[in-house]
Amino acid sequence: MDLKMSAVLVVHGGAWAIPDELAKASVDGVKTAACEGFSVLKRGGSSLDAVEAAVRTLEDNTVFNAGHGAALNTDGEVELDAIVMDGRTLACGAVSSVQNIANPVSLARAVMEKTSHVMLTSRGANQFAESIGVPTVPTDKLVTEYERKEWEKQKTYVTGVMEDFNSQWAHDTVGAVAVDSAGNVACATSTGGIRNKMVGRVGDSPIIGSGGYADNFSGAVSCTGHGESILKVTLARLILSHIEQGKSVADASRLSLKHMGDRVRGAGGAIVVSPSGQWAATFTTERMAWAAVEHDVLWYGLDPNEKIQEKLAQ
């Protein structure tokens, strides 16, 4: 069997009640990012390079709440969180509450590769960014007109979360997982957090084992949804522990999301890939934009149980 065939990449654009007016742009965005990431794998690139490329594409797309298009905190500032993890060595890098960086996922990777630490936060993350020549971007360049208006509308964090997960409003972490032709897995997750969150609030996204985890012995996961709930059940690691016990990637995801719902009443989603190239995109929110590429076939969906297939040009 051609080992190159086993390369798989899956992305998500956030699990929430994506309104109809954002549906097409969300699906188009994840499809583009999945193809971008997979092209790295096709050229013989590593899973780590592929997930970074895919997430950068999503960060640059204002439809998604990460990088350009991020949510504003109570002070009207942008604070971003991201993680990357290499399943081969368990090396990982993360940034939290970093301000005004266009591509936090690449800064997270720099933390992994250029420091002896795993996570840098807030002022320290920004100082590090500056020291390696990563430019800062003014808030008004990162924030959309739409986000500014929504932020004005609901100035308190509590109503934000109540609306997010009851009437279910704006929420969208982005993420990617991949396995490359050498059988190495990797994950990346990036977010702008919850609109009107407290200054300094950090959700699940940059936290190892919650927003993401990758280990060649079990697989790679990127999570999305209500950050506080995901943290409480360490969702990414929980999914992989089910896989380690012999469950399929789909069953492991379903069981773990069900547990989060039962135990802490949290909704969310996850994308998973195993070292053998099994993959799943699963969610308990109303919708999750996701896309996957394997064997030059593009799969994608938005609504529950939706799985559309498209053949890619060779």
MIVOPA-496585 format. One line per 8 residues: for each residue x negated, z, y negated of C-alpha. Coordinates in steps of 0.1 Angstrom, whole numbers, plus 2048, in hexadecimal, padded with zeros to 3 digits. Example, Ala and Ser with C-alpha at 12.3 -4.5 7.8 and 13.67 -1.06 7.14 Angstrom:
BEGIN
785,84E,82D ~ 777,847,80B
This chain:
BEGIN
800,800,800 ~ 7F4,7F8,7DD ~ 7ED,819,7CD ~ 7F4,80A,7AB ~ 818,808,7B5 ~ 81C,82D,7B6 ~ 818,832,790 ~ 838,83F,780
841,84A,75D ~ 861,85C,751 ~ 86A,866,72E ~ 887,879,71D ~ 893,87A,6F9 ~ 8A4,89B,6FB ~ 8C2,8AB,70D ~ 8E0,8B1,6F6
901,8A3,6EB ~ 8F3,883,6DE ~ 90D,875,6C6 ~ 919,851,6CC ~ 909,845,6AC ~ 8E7,84F,6B9 ~ 8EC,845,6DD ~ 8DF,821,6DC
8C1,82A,6C7 ~ 8B9,847,6DE ~ 8BA,832,6FD ~ 8A6,816,6ED ~ 88C,82F,6E2 ~ 886,83E,704 ~ 885,81B,714 ~ 86A,811,6FB
856,831,701 ~ 858,82E,727 ~ 84B,80A,725 ~ 830,814,70D ~ 825,830,724 ~ 827,81B,744 ~ 812,800,734 ~ 7F6,819,732
7FA,820,758 ~ 7FB,7FB,760 ~ 7D9,7F6,74E ~ 7CB,811,765 ~ 7CE,82D,74B ~ 7D2,851,755 ~ 7F4,864,757 ~ 7E7,879,73A
7E1,85A,724 ~ 803,84D,72E ~ 818,86C,726 ~ 806,86F,704 ~ 80D,84B,6FB ~ 832,84E,705 ~ 837,86E,6F1 ~ 825,860,6D3
83E,843,6D3 ~ 85B,85C,6D4 ~ 84B,872,6B8 ~ 848,853,6A2 ~ 86C,84A,6A7 ~ 883,85C,68E ~ 8A0,85C,6A6 ~ 88F,879,6B8
888,89C,6AC ~ 862,89C,6B0 ~ 848,890,697 ~ 85A,878,681 ~ 87F,882,682 ~ 878,8A7,687 ~ 891,8C3,67F ~ 88C,8DB,661
888,901,664 ~ 89A,91A,64D ~ 881,914,631 ~ 885,8EE,633 ~ 863,8E9,644 ~ 859,8D6,663 ~ 849,8EB,67F ~ 840,8D7,69E
838,8E1,6C2 ~ 827,8CD,6DE ~ 816,8D0,6FF ~ 802,8BA,717 ~ 7F6,8C3,73A ~ 7E0,8B2,753 ~ 7EB,8B8,777 ~ 7C9,8B0,785
7B6,8CD,775 ~ 7D3,8E2,766 ~ 7C3,8DC,744 ~ 7DC,8DF,729 ~ 7DF,8DF,703 ~ 7FB,8EA,6EC ~ 803,8EF,6C8 ~ 820,903,6B9
82E,906,696 ~ 815,8EC,68A ~ 820,8DC,669 ~ 823,8B8,65E ~ 810,8A7,67A ~ 81E,884,685 ~ 812,887,6A9 ~ 811,8AB,6B5
80C,89F,6D9 ~ 7EA,891,6D0 ~ 7E0,8B1,6BE ~ 7EA,8C4,6DE ~ 7D4,8AD,6F2 ~ 7B7,8B4,6D9 ~ 7BC,8D9,6DE ~ 7B8,8D3,704
799,8BD,701 ~ 787,8CA,6E2 ~ 78C,8F0,6E4 ~ 789,90A,6FE ~ 7AD,915,6F8 ~ 7CF,90B,705 ~ 7E5,911,6E6 ~ 7E0,911,6C0
7FC,91C,6A9 ~ 807,918,685 ~ 7EB,91A,66B ~ 7D0,91A,686 ~ 7DE,8FA,695 ~ 7DF,8EA,673 ~ 7BB,8F4,66C ~ 7B0,8E6,68D
7C3,8C5,685 ~ 7B1,8C3,664 ~ 78F,8CA,673 ~ 792,8AC,68B ~ 7A0,895,670 ~ 7C5,894,679 ~ 7D8,88C,659 ~ 7F6,8A0,64E
816,88E,645 ~ 82C,89A,628 ~ 84D,8A9,633 ~ 862,88F,622 ~ 850,874,637 ~ 857,886,658 ~ 87B,890,650 ~ 898,878,650
8B4,877,636 ~ 8CC,880,652 ~ 8B9,89F,65C ~ 8B6,8AB,638 ~ 8DC,8A7,634 ~ 8E4,8B9,655 ~ 8CB,8D5,64B ~ 8DD,8DA,62A
8FE,8DB,63C ~ 8F6,8F8,653 ~ 8DD,910,645 ~ 8DE,92A,661 ~ 8CD,929,682 ~ 8E9,93B,695 ~ 903,920,68B ~ 8E9,906,694
8E6,912,6B8 ~ 90B,919,6BC ~ 912,8F5,6B1 ~ 8F5,8E7,6C6 ~ 901,8F5,6E6 ~ 926,8FB,6E1 ~ 932,8DE,6CD ~ 90F,8D2,6D6
8FC,8C3,6B9 ~ 8D9,8B7,6B1 ~ 8BE,8BF,6C9 ~ 8A3,8AA,6D7 ~ 882,8B2,6E5 ~ 86F,894,6F3 ~ 859,893,711 ~ 848,87E,72C
83B,883,750 ~ 826,86B,764 ~ 812,865,784 ~ 7F6,84C,782 ~ 7E7,836,79D ~ 7CE,851,7A6 ~ 7EB,869,7AD ~ 7E5,87F,78F
803,88D,77D ~ 807,897,758 ~ 821,8A3,740 ~ 826,8A3,71A ~ 842,8B3,705 ~ 847,8B2,6DF ~ 862,8BF,6C8 ~ 86C,8C8,6A4
880,8E6,6B2 ~ 8A3,8F0,6A7 ~ 8B1,8E9,684 ~ 8B0,907,66E ~ 89B,91B,687 ~ 889,939,679 ~ 867,932,66B ~ 84E,936,687
868,932,6A3 ~ 858,923,6C2 ~ 86E,916,6DE ~ 866,90B,701 ~ 855,8EA,6F9 ~ 830,8F5,6F4 ~ 831,911,70D ~ 820,90A,72E
838,90D,74B ~ 857,90B,735 ~ 857,8EB,721 ~ 83F,8DA,739 ~ 828,8DF,757 ~ 813,8C7,76C ~ 801,8CE,78C ~ 7F5,8B3,7A5
800,8CA,7C2 ~ 825,8C9,7B8 ~ 82D,8B2,79A ~ 832,8AF,775 ~ 850,8BB,760 ~ 85B,8B8,73C ~ 879,8CC,731 ~ 893,8CA,714
8B1,8DE,709 ~ 8B7,901,6FC ~ 893,90D,6F7 ~ 89B,932,6FA ~ 8AD,92D,71B ~ 891,917,729 ~ 877,931,720 ~ 88B,94D,732
88B,93A,753 ~ 869,929,74F ~ 87B,909,758 ~ 85E,8F1,75E ~ 84D,908,776 ~ 86E,912,786 ~ 874,8ED,78F ~ 852,8E9,79E
855,909,7B2 ~ 874,8F9,7C3 ~ 860,8DA,7CA ~ 844,8EF,7D9 ~ 85E,8FD,7F0 ~ 867,8DA,7FD ~ 884,8D0,7E6 ~ 887,8AD,7D9
87F,8A8,7B4 ~ 8A4,8A2,7AD ~ 8B0,8C1,7C0 ~ 895,8D6,7B0 ~ 8A0,8CB,78E ~ 8C5,8D0,795 ~ 8C0,8F3,7A4 ~ 8AA,8FF,787
8C2,8F2,76C ~ 8DF,902,77F ~ 8CC,923,780 ~ 8C6,921,75B ~ 8EB,91B,755 ~ 8F6,937,76C ~ 8DC,951,761 ~ 8D8,94C,73B
8F5,933,733 ~ 8DB,919,728 ~ 8DF,8F3,729 ~ 8C2,8DB,72B ~ 8B1,8BF,73D ~ 891,8B6,74F ~ 87D,898,75A ~ 867,89C,779
84E,887,78C ~ 83D,890,7AD ~ 819,886,7B7 ~ 829,86D,7D0 ~ 83D,85C,7B4 ~ 85F,86C,7BA ~ 870,871,799 ~ 890,87F,78A
8A1,883,768 ~ 8BB,89F,769 ~ 8D0,8B1,74E ~ 8ED,8C9,749 ~ 8F3,8C1,725 ~ 90D,8A6,71C ~ 8F2,88B,71A ~ 8CC,885,71D
8BB,865,713 ~ 8A1,85D,72E ~ 88E,840,73C ~ 876,83A,75A ~ 860,81E,765 ~ 853,818,788 ~ 849,7F8,79A ~ 851,7E3,77A
875,7F0,77B ~ 883,802,75D ~ 89E,81D,764 ~ 8B1,82E,748 ~ 8D0,843,740 ~ 8E2,858,727 ~ 902,865,737 ~ 904,87B,756
8FE,867,776 ~ 8F5,848,763 ~ 8D8,834,771 ~ 8D3,811,764 ~ 8B8,7FA,772 ~ 8A6,7DE,760 ~ 88A,7C8,76D ~ 86C,7C6,757
85A,7A6,750 ~ 83A,7A5,765
